[in-house]
Amino acid sequence: MAFLQVDYKSKAMGRKVHFNVFLPMDVDPAADPRGPWPTLYLLHGIFGDCSSWVTSSCVQRYADERKLCVVMPDGENGFYLDHPDYMNNYAAYIGQELVEATRAMFPLSPRREDTWIGGLSMGGYGALRTGLKYADTFGGITAFSSALILDDIQNRTGGNPLQNDAYNRAMFGDTDHLLGTDLDPLHLARERKAAGKPLPEIYLSCGEQDFLLQANRAFEQALTEAGIAHTWRTTPGGHTWEFWEQEIRHVILEWMPGRQGSERTRPEDHRLDF
């Protein structure tokens, strides 16, 4: 397994960007019966950067065992949204340009079912929103402790940026009218289902002691009511790396294998409350 640090000039971002990559190297992808490597684009949380998963988890070990390429971009504190006035088009960069660029750089599978996006907290929201906005590209979404704050964004007060009205308006625009827009992952999922288009496989998890548990449960229930297939898992844990380490291991080693191209199942078939 190689660890690569890559810089290149992004058109979407209008500047040089940086991302990290774990790339399988001990087997020739051309000789591997599975073909080019499946890929997980893995997003960090607020205050993090492209090194967060590298330094705080064992994702390299799990990716090596799975022969999975993991691409970890920088999202800064931008919620993985497009802000064209500031040339910070994170969604277009990660959801489209980065996929194309990494496929040109490395022997990655071009198949939708081999292309996944995941993240934690802010990156969990980013994975859901980007994965659903670019659902023709991503066959799977894994979202841990997702910052699904749109429902009560105006009621948040305090010192945390997620509780700061000025920050939220800078990120999301008019916070009076967010639900039902393309910033709303639930709206994107419902819209795609109504159009009869295939949805990505969706894996959601949140710790039982996490302050975002209620929001994640509400999102999960809304998916169930909309008939949108997904996996939901809760275990003891907070908004911590101990929980996210557990989840990334579970997803890569136990949940992802064999799911490429799998038959879709009913939402209730994958409720894992334990």
C-alpha positions, 0 to 999 in steps of 0.5 A: 500500500503506497501513501501519496501526497498530491498537488495539482491545479484545480479548475473548480477551485481556481488554485492548487489543491492538495489531497492524500491517497492510499493506493494498493501496490502489492498486486498488479491491478491489470492482473487482479481478477477484480480489475482496477481498484475500487475507490473510496473518497473519504471526507474529514470533519470541521477543523480537519484536513486531508491528513485527519483520517491518515493520522487519527485512524487505521484506515490504511490497514483496512484499505490494504486488506480490502485492496481499496484505494482511499482518496482524502481531499481537503474540504477546509471548513466549507461543508463541501458546498460550492461557493463560486463567489470565493472560488471554493467550489468543493462539491464540483471539485470532489463530486466531479473533477477529483474523480476524473483527475484521480482516475487519470492518475491512478488505475481506478475502476471507472464503474459507479458501483466501485466508486464510493464517498464517505465522511464524518460529521461535516464530511458525513453531510458532505458525503450525503449531499455530494453523493446524492447530487452526483449519484450517477458517479457514486454507487455508495455513500457512508456517513458517520455522525453526519452534521445534518443541521438544516432542520434546526439551523436557526435555533443553534446558538453558541461558540461552535461554528455550527451554532454561529448564524454568520458562519451558517449563512456564509456556508448555506446562504439563506437559512430560512429556505434550505429544506427542499433545495439541492442543499438538502440530502433528503430532498435529493434522495426523494427527487431521484427516487421519484424520477426512477433513477438508481440511488447509491447504497447508503450507510448511516451511523451515529453513536448513542452518546453523540449530540447529533444522534437525534438529527441522524435518527430523524434523517434515517426515519425520513429515508425509511418513510420515503422507501429509500433503501439504506443501512442504519447502525447505532452503537455506544459512542460519542462524537469521537475518533474511537467511534469513527475508527470502529465505523470505518473498519466495519464499513471497509471490512464487513459492509462494503465487500460484496455490495457492488452491484448487489440487489437493493433491499427494503430500508428495514432490512438493514436496521442495525440498532445495537 
